[in-house]
Amino acid sequence: MEYNNQIMPFHESDVDWMELASIGISKDLLEMNGELETLMSGERTNPITLELTLLGVDVTMDATLQIIRKDNPIIEIIGIKPLSLN
């Protein structure tokens, strides 16, 4: 896949979008936030607000995403710690 004449290390077909959608991460969300290209390049996205369902629990959090390659490419969710109000 090429974006702006740059070869991407991951292809959109490498990602199991149905599995991600089941927890609340969609390809459309990433496109809408302008982060799909960043994700496919293997880089960490800018912070985005995610509304996830994890083990039946609804969670809203700010996080960055990054694809890492294990046996198969997986998306790593890196939560952002809120700033202290001290």
N, C-alpha and C positions, 0 to 999 in steps of 0.2 A: 504494500500500500504506500502511496505517496501523498504527502500533504506539502504544498509549497515547495516542490522539488526535493523534499527530504524523505529518505527511505525510513519507514517506521519499523521497529523491531517486532511489533505485534500487529496482527490483523484483527479486525472486528470479529471475524469468524473464530478467532482463538478464544473468545470470551463466551461463557455460557450465560447469555442474557436472560434466558428464562429463569435460571436459578437465582440470578441477581434480582430480577423483578419480584421474585417471591419474598425477598426480604426488604424490598423498597428502593433498589438502585436500578434505574432504567437508562438505557442508551439515550432516550429522548431527554432525560434530565441533564445528562452530561453534555449533549449537543446544545441544549438550551443555555447552559452555563458557560459554553465555550471551552469545555475541558476535555472533550473526547480526543482531540488531537494530542493534547498533553499526555493523557493516559496511554494512548496507543504508542507514543514515543518512548514509553518506559519511565517517564519522569513523574514526579509527584504533582498532583493537581494543586491548584489554589484551594483554600478552604471553601467548602460548600456545606449547606445545611441539609442533613439527611433525615428523613422520617422512616425509620426502619422498624421491622417486626422481627425480633430475635427470640426464638423459642417461645413464641406466643406473647411476648412483652413488647409493647410499643415504645420506641425510644426515639427521641429527637435529639440530634447532636450535630455539632459542627465538626467536620473531619476533612482530611485530605485522603485521596485515593492514589494507589500506585499498583501497577501490575508487576508481580514478581514471578519468576519462572522457577517452579519446582518440577515435578513430573509433568504437570500441565500448568499453564499460566493461571494464576489466581490473583484476585484483587485484594490487596491489603488495605484495611480501613485504619487510619491513624487518627484517633480522636484528639481534639484540641482541648486542652485544659482551660476552663474559664479563667479570666483575670480575677485576681483577688480584689475585693472592694476595700481593702485596708487603706 
